[in-house]
Amino acid sequence: MQTPLQNVKAPSPLLLVTELLRGAFNFGTYFASLPLSPFLPKGDGHTVIVLPGFLTNDSVTVPLRYFLKSNGYTPKPWELGRNYANYEEIEEKMLNMIRRYAEESGQKISLIGWSAGGIFARALANEAPECIRQVITLGSPFRGVDGKNNLQFLTEVITGKKNEEIEKVILERSAGALKVPNTSIYTRLDGIVAWQACLNEIENYTSENVEVFASHIGLGFDPMTLVCIADRLAQPEDEWRPFKTTTVGKMFYSYPWNK
């Protein structure tokens, strides 16, 4: 279990109210960047399951899955409707899905989880590490959600649980070190969740944090995010190395405040 965050507050109201506008901008840059796709590392065809964020469904991840398919992977939706943060209710279905795809392909699979979907992905990786190649999370507050996000009231209304109850259940499964390589992609411009809650406490040869400049709802479309995803998924199985050691990571994703 990771150390609880101290003195971390929800993002500012300004970041929250500009989320839609900034997300729309990210969506526009997605289409503008598609011609650059042929220059990115190509995949080996392995299966990648994409898990949507809270209150969203597979329709939101269509652009990301199209990008994955174009770059040589076999993307799969999660096919469980909207994400209502009901991990315990659908855990078995998700594990069965992961094991089925791994068995059908004869390969380990990768998981990409957006926001709450990333918390699910980390929990699943700890439940079935023998099936998981790597996990990539996009703005996922796996370090804690209580009092550190701007959807707290809505979450409690939808789930019927206090945020601390949700946090206790999911953090037992998703926080702390993972048994598989994992990359947390986060943005300090996040208007939904505190970016500090999205960080791996310890970075090492199988666990890392990568900063991009995007809105929370635009992470799945943001070109910087997509470049990082392409690089991460292209890592040979059992030869994964941190993004910051790659040429692209060193050149474009190193910032003075992260030194």
C-alpha positions as CSV (number, residue, x, y, z in Angstrom):
1,M,0.0,0.0,0.0
2,Q,1.3,3.4,-0.9
3,T,1.7,6.3,1.6
4,P,-1.6,8.3,1.8
5,L,-1.5,11.8,0.2
6,Q,-1.3,14.7,2.7
7,N,-2.6,18.2,2.1
8,V,-3.7,17.5,-1.5
9,K,-6.8,19.3,-2.6
10,A,-9.1,18.9,-5.6
11,P,-8.2,20.9,-8.8
12,S,-9.1,24.5,-9.0
13,P,-12.5,25.6,-10.2
14,L,-10.9,27.3,-13.2
15,L,-9.4,24.0,-14.4
16,L,-12.8,22.3,-13.8
17,V,-14.9,24.8,-15.8
18,T,-12.5,24.8,-18.7
19,E,-12.3,21.0,-19.0
20,L,-14.8,20.7,-21.8
21,L,-13.2,23.4,-23.9
22,R,-9.7,22.0,-23.4
23,G,-11.0,18.5,-24.1
24,A,-12.5,19.7,-27.4
25,F,-9.1,21.2,-28.3
26,N,-7.4,17.9,-27.5
27,F,-9.9,16.1,-29.7
28,G,-9.1,18.5,-32.5
29,T,-5.3,17.8,-32.1
30,Y,-6.1,14.1,-32.3
31,F,-7.2,14.4,-35.9
32,A,-4.5,16.8,-36.8
33,S,-1.8,14.4,-35.5
34,L,-3.1,11.3,-37.3
35,P,-0.9,11.8,-40.4
36,L,2.1,11.3,-38.0
37,S,0.9,7.9,-37.0
38,P,3.1,6.0,-39.6
39,F,6.2,7.4,-38.0
40,L,5.4,5.9,-34.5
41,P,6.6,2.5,-33.3
42,K,4.5,-0.4,-34.7
43,G,2.9,-3.1,-32.6
44,D,3.2,-6.8,-32.6
45,G,-0.6,-7.4,-32.8
46,H,-1.1,-8.3,-29.1
47,T,-4.5,-7.6,-27.5
48,V,-5.0,-4.3,-25.7
49,I,-8.2,-3.8,-23.6
50,V,-9.3,-0.2,-23.1
51,L,-11.3,0.6,-19.9
52,P,-13.4,3.8,-19.9
53,G,-13.6,6.3,-17.1
54,F,-16.3,7.0,-14.6
55,L,-19.8,7.4,-16.1
56,T,-18.4,6.8,-19.7
57,N,-18.6,3.8,-21.9
58,D,-16.8,2.2,-24.9
59,S,-18.0,5.0,-27.3
60,V,-15.5,7.4,-25.6
61,T,-12.6,5.1,-26.3
62,V,-13.3,4.6,-30.0
63,P,-10.7,7.2,-31.1
64,L,-8.0,5.6,-28.9
65,R,-8.9,2.1,-30.1
66,Y,-8.8,3.3,-33.7
67,F,-5.3,4.7,-33.0
68,L,-4.2,1.3,-31.5
69,K,-5.5,-0.7,-34.4
70,S,-3.8,1.7,-36.9
71,N,-0.5,1.1,-35.1
72,G,-0.6,-2.7,-35.2
73,Y,-2.5,-3.8,-32.1
74,T,-5.7,-5.7,-31.5
75,P,-7.8,-3.3,-29.4
76,K,-10.8,-4.5,-27.4
77,P,-13.6,-2.6,-25.7
78,W,-14.6,-3.6,-22.2
79,E,-18.2,-4.3,-23.2
80,L,-19.6,-3.7,-19.7
81,G,-21.7,-0.6,-20.4
82,R,-21.0,2.5,-18.4
83,N,-18.4,2.6,-15.7
84,Y,-20.3,3.2,-12.4
85,A,-17.2,2.6,-10.2
86,N,-18.8,-0.7,-9.2
87,Y,-15.6,-2.8,-9.3
88,E,-16.7,-5.5,-6.9
89,E,-19.8,-6.2,-8.9
90,I,-18.1,-6.7,-12.3
91,E,-14.6,-7.9,-11.1
92,E,-15.3,-11.5,-12.1
93,K,-16.6,-10.5,-15.6
94,M,-13.5,-8.4,-16.2
95,L,-11.1,-11.2,-15.1
96,N,-12.9,-13.7,-17.3
97,M,-12.6,-11.4,-20.2
98,I,-8.9,-10.9,-19.6
99,R,-8.2,-14.6,-19.3
100,R,-10.3,-15.4,-22.4
101,Y,-8.4,-12.9,-24.6
102,A,-5.1,-14.1,-23.3
103,E,-6.0,-17.7,-24.0
104,E,-7.4,-17.0,-27.4
105,S,-4.3,-15.0,-28.5
106,G,-1.8,-17.2,-26.7
107,Q,-0.2,-14.0,-25.5
108,K,-0.3,-11.7,-22.5
109,I,-2.5,-8.7,-23.0
110,S,-2.0,-5.0,-22.1
111,L,-4.5,-2.9,-20.3
112,I,-5.2,0.9,-20.8
113,G,-7.5,2.5,-18.3
114,W,-8.8,6.0,-18.4
115,S,-9.4,7.7,-15.1
116,A,-11.5,5.2,-13.0
117,G,-10.8,2.6,-15.7
118,G,-7.1,2.8,-14.8
119,I,-7.8,2.1,-11.2
120,F,-9.7,-1.0,-12.4
121,A,-6.8,-1.9,-14.7
122,R,-4.3,-1.8,-11.8
123,A,-6.5,-3.9,-9.6
124,L,-7.0,-6.5,-12.4
125,A,-3.3,-6.7,-13.0
126,N,-2.7,-7.6,-9.4
127,E,-5.4,-10.3,-9.6
128,A,-4.2,-11.9,-12.9
129,P,-0.6,-10.9,-13.5
130,E,0.0,-14.1,-15.4
131,C,-2.2,-12.7,-18.2
132,I,-1.0,-9.0,-18.2
133,R,1.9,-7.7,-20.2
134,Q,1.7,-4.1,-18.9
135,V,-0.7,-1.5,-17.6
136,I,-1.1,2.1,-18.8
137,T,-3.3,4.5,-16.8
138,L,-4.6,7.9,-18.0
139,G,-5.3,10.4,-15.2
140,S,-6.2,7.6,-12.8
141,P,-6.2,8.7,-9.1
142,F,-5.1,5.3,-7.7
143,R,-3.4,7.0,-4.8
144,G,-6.8,8.2,-3.4
145,V,-10.0,9.8,-4.4
146,D,-11.6,11.1,-1.2
147,G,-11.6,14.9,-1.2
148,K,-9.2,15.0,-4.0
149,N,-11.5,15.2,-7.0
150,N,-14.3,17.4,-8.4
151,L,-16.7,14.6,-8.9
152,Q,-17.0,13.5,-5.3
153,F,-20.6,14.5,-4.8
154,L,-21.7,12.9,-8.1
155,T,-19.8,9.8,-7.3
156,E,-21.5,9.4,-4.0
157,V,-24.9,10.0,-5.6
158,I,-24.4,7.5,-8.4
159,T,-22.8,4.7,-6.3
160,G,-24.7,5.2,-3.1
161,K,-21.4,5.0,-1.2
162,K,-19.3,7.6,0.5
163,N,-16.0,8.2,-1.3
164,E,-14.0,6.9,1.6
165,E,-15.9,3.6,1.2
166,I,-15.1,3.3,-2.5
167,E,-11.5,4.3,-1.8
168,K,-11.0,1.7,0.8
169,V,-12.3,-1.1,-1.4
170,I,-10.5,-0.2,-4.6
171,L,-7.2,1.0,-3.1
172,E,-6.8,-2.4,-1.4
173,R,-6.5,-3.8,-4.9
174,S,-5.0,-1.1,-7.0
175,A,-2.6,1.0,-4.9
176,G,1.0,0.1,-4.2
177,A,3.5,-1.7,-6.4
178,L,2.1,-3.7,-9.3
179,K,3.3,-7.1,-10.3
180,V,3.6,-6.0,-14.0
181,P,5.3,-3.0,-15.7
182,N,3.1,0.1,-15.5
183,T,3.0,3.6,-16.8
184,S,0.9,6.4,-15.2
185,I,0.3,9.2,-17.6
186,Y,-0.9,12.3,-15.8
187,T,-1.4,16.0,-16.4
188,R,-1.0,18.9,-13.9
189,L,-3.8,20.6,-15.9
190,D,-6.3,18.0,-14.7
191,G,-9.6,19.6,-13.7
192,I,-11.3,16.5,-12.4
193,V,-8.8,14.7,-10.1
194,A,-5.7,15.8,-8.2
195,W,-2.7,15.0,-10.4
196,Q,-0.7,14.0,-7.3
197,A,-3.1,11.1,-6.7
198,C,-2.2,9.7,-10.1
199,L,1.5,9.2,-9.4
200,N,3.4,6.0,-8.6
201,E,5.1,6.8,-5.3
202,I,8.2,4.9,-6.4
203,E,9.6,4.9,-9.9
204,N,11.9,2.1,-10.9
205,Y,12.6,-0.3,-13.8
206,T,9.0,-1.4,-14.0
207,S,7.0,1.5,-12.7
208,E,6.9,5.1,-14.0
209,N,5.1,8.4,-14.2
210,V,4.9,10.4,-17.5
211,E,3.6,14.0,-17.6
212,V,1.7,15.4,-20.6
213,F,-0.1,18.7,-21.1
214,A,-3.8,17.9,-21.6
215,S,-7.2,18.1,-19.9
216,H,-8.5,15.1,-18.0
217,I,-11.2,14.4,-20.5
218,G,-8.8,14.9,-23.4
219,L,-6.1,12.4,-22.3
220,G,-7.4,9.7,-24.6
221,F,-7.0,12.0,-27.6
222,D,-4.0,14.0,-26.8
223,P,-1.0,13.5,-29.2
224,M,1.6,13.5,-26.4
225,T,-0.4,10.8,-24.7
226,L,-0.7,8.7,-27.8
227,V,3.0,8.9,-28.6
228,C,3.8,7.7,-25.2
229,I,1.2,4.9,-25.4
230,A,2.7,3.8,-28.8
231,D,6.2,3.7,-27.3
232,R,5.1,1.8,-24.2
233,L,3.1,-0.9,-26.1
234,A,6.0,-1.4,-28.5
235,Q,8.3,-2.6,-25.7
236,P,9.1,-6.3,-26.3
237,E,7.5,-8.6,-23.8
238,D,9.9,-9.2,-20.8
239,E,12.2,-6.4,-22.1
240,W,10.2,-3.4,-20.9
241,R,12.3,-0.3,-20.0
242,P,11.2,3.1,-18.6
243,F,10.0,5.7,-21.1
244,K,12.4,8.3,-19.7
245,T,15.3,6.1,-20.9
246,T,14.0,6.1,-24.5
247,T,15.0,8.7,-27.1
248,V,11.5,10.2,-27.4
249,G,11.1,10.3,-23.6
250,K,14.4,12.0,-23.1
251,M,13.9,14.6,-25.8
252,F,10.2,15.6,-25.3
253,Y,9.0,14.5,-21.9
254,S,11.7,15.7,-19.5
255,Y,10.8,18.9,-17.6
256,P,13.0,20.9,-15.2
257,W,10.4,20.5,-12.3
258,N,10.6,16.7,-12.6
259,K,14.3,16.5,-12.3
